[in-house]
């Protein structure tokens, strides 16, 4: 991977590591627009100020957009989640392995 690619990956990871960023994206994965309040409830435990900040960052990164019906993923955001789609099955296997350790 080139230095330019490494920098791009680091930039994306920095965004996704922001508190609640992945939860916001995950809450929008079904493709249905959500109002601010519904999205806040879907994410859980996030303050309005933090939610506003995260949405602003995700909109600036072209991962989330706001339309007349609420917030939803952009085509770029959908592409990212498609690429992360295997996280569900992986998480299930990982959790089962963790439970066996106990």
C-alpha positions, 0 to 999 in steps of 0.5 A: 500500500502506498503512503497516499493509501495509508494516509487515506485509510488513517483519515477514514479510521480517524473519522470512524473512531470518533465516538458514536460515528460507527453507531450512526452509520450502523443505525442508518444501514437499513436505508430508511431515513431517520429524524434526528430524534429517532436516530439519536434513540437508535444510537442510544446514549448520545447527547444532542450536542455530540449527535450534531457534531457526529452528523456534521462530520459524517455529512462533510465526509459524504457518508450521511445526507439529510433530506426531507424525510431525515438522515440517511446514508449516501451512496458512499456511506452505503458502499462503506457499510457493504464493505463492512457487512462481514462484521456481523458474522465475524462478531458472532464468531468472536463473541462465541470464542470469547465466551468459551474462554470464560 
